Amino acid sequence: MNTALSAPLTAPPGPAPGPGLRWVPGGTYRMGSDAHYPEETPAHDVTVGGFWIDSRPVTNARFTQFVDDAEHITVAEIAPDPAQYPGALPEMMHPGSLLFRKPAQKVDLRDIRNWWSFTLGADWRHPGGPGTTLDGLERHPVVHIAHADAEAFAKWSGKDLPTEAEWERAARGGLEGAAYAWGDEVAPDGRPMANFWQGQFPHENTLEDGWEGTSPVGAYPPNGFGIYDMIGNVWEWTDDWYAPRHTHDKTKSCCVPQNPRGCARDESYDLRQPDVRIPRKVLKGGSHLCSANYCHRYRPAARFPQPIDTSTSHLGFRCVIRPV
């Protein structure tokens, strides 16, 4: 049974510090899940302080304002440095991003190359690849965003990227232990509550939710905190380094500090960059490509590792402001 949050809720310290922000009260909640994918385990109690979060993902219109003002060039618009990618094919050393292409028939789900392709010229301005534009997509979430792009936007806007614990707290909307952000039924009364894939991924999309790709932000009901699109539509960056599971020892402080940032394997929080060539951050929320038959990750507890240098056509972000 879903219950209210177990710790007292905190009131906002004052008016919202900017437009489009929603207050997420501080408290203790149950993070993760023992009923789904291994990387979501173990479910454990986490305490976070209250914070403000964007009520919607960053849109193409808002990102355009940032790019025009800051003269920012996204990672997908810059040719990779061959020195950073030894052995890479020369034809890949050009600006581009990963683009989803729906196959015409059933394919082997063990090979993501059947639907993902690195596409030269794909970027946030050209979300469907060369020749495509943002016309009509102004209110859709910006995509093809690498972690550095999200960080740059957050700094420009006077905000931060959320920790994984903050993001999941916000996504749950005050429900304790629910599978989805709205409860335990994927489609209450047959009503889609988020933009995810219906049908057999990746070749058959029955469009029960009405959208083939991304949807305008706010197209679905908000959760209990008044926040839209925390589930589905686009995956969202967090600021936590990825570990393959939550590490938790009830005899230690791991996973129960204020606003925790990624449990390290040694059962202490480690904010250092992992010692790997291309480290990964945690993504949350799932996307319009998540489906019951392949990626059942349109849930608050779901998490996914993403290389910080890699952007895709289903990856965006939102920001937070923490009280001083």
C-alpha positions as CSV (number, residue, x, y, z in Angstrom):
1,M,0.0,0.0,0.0
2,N,1.2,3.5,-0.8
3,T,1.7,5.7,2.2
4,A,2.5,9.3,2.9
5,L,6.2,10.3,3.4
6,S,7.6,9.1,6.6
7,A,9.3,12.3,7.7
8,P,7.7,15.6,8.5
9,L,7.4,17.8,5.4
10,T,9.1,21.2,5.3
11,A,7.4,24.3,4.1
12,P,9.0,26.5,1.4
13,P,11.2,29.2,2.8
14,G,9.5,31.9,0.9
15,P,8.2,32.6,-2.6
16,A,9.7,30.7,-5.6
17,P,13.0,32.2,-6.6
18,G,12.0,32.2,-10.3
19,P,9.2,31.3,-12.7
20,G,8.2,27.7,-13.3
21,L,9.6,26.3,-10.1
22,R,7.9,23.9,-7.7
23,W,8.8,23.2,-4.1
24,V,9.8,19.7,-3.1
25,P,9.5,19.4,0.7
26,G,12.4,17.8,2.6
27,G,11.9,14.5,4.3
28,T,12.8,10.8,4.4
29,Y,11.6,8.5,1.6
30,R,12.2,5.0,0.3
31,M,14.6,5.3,-2.6
32,G,15.1,2.5,-5.2
33,S,13.3,-0.7,-5.8
34,D,13.8,-4.4,-5.0
35,A,11.1,-5.5,-7.5
36,H,12.6,-4.4,-10.9
37,Y,16.2,-4.1,-12.2
38,P,19.3,-5.0,-10.2
39,E,20.8,-1.5,-10.4
40,E,17.8,-0.1,-8.5
41,T,18.5,-2.3,-5.4
42,P,18.5,-2.2,-2.5
43,A,15.5,-0.1,-1.6
44,H,16.6,2.1,1.3
45,D,15.7,5.2,3.3
46,V,17.1,8.5,2.1
47,T,16.7,12.0,3.7
48,V,16.9,15.1,1.6
49,G,16.4,18.8,2.3
50,G,13.7,20.8,0.6
51,F,14.5,22.3,-2.8
52,W,12.9,24.0,-5.8
53,I,12.8,22.1,-9.1
54,D,11.8,23.1,-12.6
55,S,8.2,22.1,-13.1
56,R,9.0,21.0,-16.6
57,P,12.0,19.8,-18.5
58,V,14.1,22.5,-20.3
59,T,12.4,23.2,-23.6
60,N,13.9,24.0,-27.0
61,A,12.6,27.6,-26.6
62,R,14.4,28.1,-23.3
63,F,17.6,26.4,-24.5
64,T,17.6,28.7,-27.5
65,Q,17.6,31.7,-25.1
66,F,20.6,30.2,-23.3
67,V,22.5,29.5,-26.5
68,D,21.9,33.0,-27.9
69,D,22.9,34.7,-24.7
70,A,25.8,32.5,-23.7
71,E,27.0,31.7,-27.2
72,H,27.2,28.1,-26.1
73,I,28.1,25.3,-28.6
74,T,26.9,21.9,-27.5
75,V,29.0,18.8,-27.5
76,A,27.1,17.3,-30.4
77,E,28.1,20.4,-32.5
78,I,31.8,19.9,-31.9
79,A,34.0,17.4,-33.7
80,P,35.5,14.9,-31.2
81,D,39.2,15.0,-30.4
82,P,40.8,11.9,-32.0
83,A,43.3,11.8,-29.2
84,Q,40.4,11.1,-26.8
85,Y,39.0,8.2,-28.9
86,P,42.0,6.0,-30.0
87,G,41.0,3.6,-32.7
88,A,37.9,5.4,-33.7
89,L,37.0,5.4,-37.4
90,P,38.0,8.7,-39.1
91,E,34.5,9.2,-40.5
92,M,33.1,9.3,-37.0
93,M,35.3,12.2,-35.9
94,H,32.7,14.7,-36.9
95,P,29.9,16.5,-35.0
96,G,26.9,14.3,-34.4
97,S,24.7,12.5,-31.9
98,L,22.9,9.2,-31.4
99,L,19.6,9.1,-33.2
100,F,16.7,6.6,-32.9
101,R,15.4,5.2,-36.1
102,K,12.4,2.9,-35.9
103,P,13.1,-0.4,-37.9
104,A,10.5,-1.6,-40.3
105,Q,10.2,-5.1,-38.8
106,K,11.0,-7.1,-35.7
107,V,14.7,-7.1,-34.8
108,D,17.1,-8.7,-32.4
109,L,16.7,-6.8,-29.1
110,R,20.2,-7.8,-28.1
111,D,21.8,-5.4,-30.6
112,I,20.9,-1.7,-30.1
113,R,22.5,-0.9,-33.4
114,N,19.2,-2.1,-34.9
115,W,17.6,1.2,-33.8
116,W,20.4,3.5,-32.7
117,S,22.8,5.1,-35.1
118,F,25.4,7.8,-34.6
119,T,24.2,10.5,-37.1
120,L,26.5,13.2,-38.4
121,G,24.7,16.6,-38.1
122,A,22.2,15.5,-35.5
123,D,22.1,17.9,-32.6
124,W,19.7,20.0,-30.5
125,R,18.9,22.3,-33.5
126,H,18.4,19.3,-35.8
127,P,16.8,16.7,-33.5
128,G,15.9,14.3,-36.3
129,G,19.2,14.7,-38.1
130,P,20.3,16.9,-41.0
131,G,17.5,18.8,-42.7
132,T,15.2,18.7,-39.6
133,T,14.4,21.8,-37.6
134,L,12.8,22.9,-34.3
135,D,9.7,24.3,-36.1
136,G,6.7,23.3,-34.0
137,L,8.9,21.9,-31.3
138,E,9.4,25.0,-29.3
139,R,7.6,23.6,-26.3
140,H,9.1,20.1,-26.6
141,P,12.0,19.2,-24.3
142,V,15.5,19.9,-25.8
143,V,17.4,16.8,-26.7
144,H,20.9,15.8,-27.9
145,I,22.2,17.3,-24.7
146,A,25.5,16.0,-23.1
147,H,26.2,16.4,-19.4
148,A,28.5,19.4,-20.0
149,D,25.7,21.2,-21.9
150,A,23.2,20.7,-19.0
151,E,25.8,21.9,-16.5
152,A,26.5,25.0,-18.6
153,F,22.7,25.8,-18.8
154,A,22.3,25.3,-15.1
155,K,25.2,27.7,-14.3
156,W,23.8,30.3,-16.7
157,S,20.4,30.1,-15.1
158,G,21.7,30.3,-11.5
159,K,20.6,26.7,-10.8
160,D,22.1,23.2,-10.4
161,L,21.5,19.8,-11.7
162,P,19.6,17.6,-9.2
163,T,21.3,14.8,-7.3
164,E,19.8,11.3,-8.0
165,A,18.1,11.3,-4.6
166,E,16.6,14.8,-5.1
167,W,15.3,13.8,-8.6
168,E,13.7,10.6,-7.3
169,R,12.2,12.4,-4.4
170,A,10.6,14.9,-6.7
171,A,9.4,12.3,-9.2
172,R,7.6,10.3,-6.5
173,G,5.4,13.3,-5.8
174,G,4.8,12.3,-2.2
175,L,3.9,8.6,-2.8
176,E,5.8,6.1,-0.7
177,G,6.5,2.8,-2.4
178,A,4.4,3.3,-5.6
179,A,5.7,1.7,-8.8
180,Y,4.9,4.7,-10.9
181,A,4.8,8.4,-10.1
182,W,1.0,8.3,-10.0
183,G,0.4,5.0,-8.3
184,D,0.7,1.3,-9.0
185,E,-1.4,1.1,-12.2
186,V,0.4,1.9,-15.4
187,A,-2.7,3.4,-17.0
188,P,-5.5,4.1,-14.5
189,D,-8.9,3.7,-16.2
190,G,-7.0,3.2,-19.4
191,R,-5.5,6.7,-19.4
192,P,-1.8,7.1,-20.3
193,M,-0.1,9.1,-17.6
194,A,3.2,9.7,-19.3
195,N,4.8,9.6,-22.8
196,F,6.3,6.1,-23.1
197,W,6.2,3.4,-25.8
198,Q,3.1,1.3,-26.3
199,G,3.3,-1.8,-28.5
200,Q,6.4,-3.9,-29.3
201,F,9.6,-1.9,-29.1
202,P,11.3,-0.9,-31.4
203,H,9.3,-1.6,-34.5
204,E,5.7,-1.3,-33.4
205,N,4.3,1.8,-31.7
206,T,0.5,1.7,-31.2
207,L,0.5,5.4,-30.1
208,E,-2.0,4.9,-27.4
209,D,-0.6,8.1,-25.7
210,G,-0.8,10.0,-29.0
211,W,2.9,10.7,-29.5
212,E,5.5,9.0,-31.8
213,G,8.4,10.9,-30.3
214,T,8.7,13.6,-27.7
215,S,5.5,15.5,-26.5
216,P,5.1,19.1,-25.5
217,V,6.1,19.6,-21.8
218,G,3.1,19.5,-19.5
219,A,1.0,17.4,-21.9
220,Y,0.3,14.9,-19.0
221,P,-1.1,15.4,-15.5
222,P,1.4,16.7,-12.9
223,N,2.4,14.5,-9.9
224,G,1.6,15.2,-6.3
225,F,4.2,18.0,-6.1
226,G,2.8,19.7,-9.2
227,I,5.7,18.6,-11.4
228,Y,5.3,17.6,-15.0
229,D,7.1,15.0,-17.2
230,M,9.2,13.4,-14.5
231,I,8.4,10.1,-16.1
232,G,8.7,9.4,-19.8
233,N,9.2,11.9,-22.6
234,V,13.0,12.3,-22.2
235,W,15.6,10.8,-19.9
236,E,17.0,13.5,-17.6
237,W,20.6,14.0,-16.4
238,T,21.4,14.0,-12.7
239,D,24.7,15.1,-11.2
240,D,25.6,11.8,-9.6
241,W,28.3,9.4,-10.9
242,Y,26.8,6.0,-11.7
243,A,27.4,2.9,-9.6
244,P,25.8,-0.4,-10.6
245,R,23.6,-0.6,-7.5
246,H,22.7,1.4,-4.4
247,T,25.2,0.6,-1.7
248,H,23.6,0.7,1.8
249,D,24.6,-0.5,5.2
250,K,22.2,0.4,8.0
251,T,25.1,0.6,10.5
252,K,26.7,3.4,8.5
253,S,25.6,6.8,7.2
254,C,25.7,5.8,3.6
255,C,22.4,6.6,1.7
256,V,21.0,8.5,4.7
257,P,22.8,11.8,4.5
258,Q,21.3,15.1,3.5
259,N,20.9,15.2,-0.3
260,P,23.1,12.2,-0.9
261,R,25.2,12.0,-4.1
262,G,25.7,8.5,-5.3
263,C,26.8,5.7,-3.0
264,A,30.2,4.4,-3.8
265,R,31.0,0.7,-3.6
266,D,33.0,1.2,-0.4
267,E,29.8,2.2,1.3
268,S,30.7,5.9,1.6
269,Y,29.7,8.8,-0.6
270,D,32.4,9.6,-3.2
271,L,32.1,12.8,-5.2
272,R,35.2,12.1,-7.2
273,Q,35.1,11.4,-10.9
274,P,35.5,7.6,-11.5
275,D,38.9,6.6,-12.8
276,V,37.6,5.5,-16.2
277,R,38.2,7.0,-19.6
278,I,34.6,8.1,-20.2
279,P,32.8,8.2,-16.8
280,R,29.0,7.9,-16.6
281,K,26.3,9.9,-14.7
282,V,22.9,8.7,-13.6
283,L,19.9,9.2,-15.9
284,K,16.4,9.1,-14.4
285,G,12.8,8.9,-15.6
286,G,12.8,6.9,-18.8
287,S,11.7,8.3,-22.1
288,H,9.2,7.9,-25.0
289,L,11.2,4.9,-26.1
290,C,10.8,2.9,-22.9
291,S,8.4,0.0,-23.2
292,A,7.1,-3.0,-21.2
293,N,8.8,-5.5,-23.5
294,Y,12.3,-3.9,-23.5
295,C,12.9,-1.0,-21.1
296,H,10.4,-0.9,-18.2
297,R,12.1,2.2,-16.8
298,Y,9.3,4.8,-16.8
299,R,9.3,4.7,-13.0
300,P,10.8,6.9,-10.3
301,A,13.2,4.2,-9.1
302,A,14.6,3.4,-12.5
303,R,18.1,4.6,-13.3
304,F,20.5,4.3,-16.2
305,P,24.3,5.0,-16.8
306,Q,25.1,7.5,-19.5
307,P,28.6,8.5,-20.7
308,I,29.1,12.2,-20.0
309,D,30.3,12.9,-23.5
310,T,27.3,11.2,-25.2
311,S,24.0,12.8,-26.3
312,T,20.9,11.2,-27.8
313,S,17.6,12.0,-29.3
314,H,15.7,11.1,-26.1
315,L,17.9,12.8,-23.5
316,G,17.2,16.2,-21.8
317,F,17.3,17.7,-18.3
318,R,15.8,20.0,-15.7
319,C,17.4,22.0,-12.9
320,V,17.0,22.7,-9.2
321,I,17.6,25.5,-6.7
322,R,18.5,24.7,-3.1
323,P,17.7,27.2,-0.3
324,V,20.8,28.9,1.0
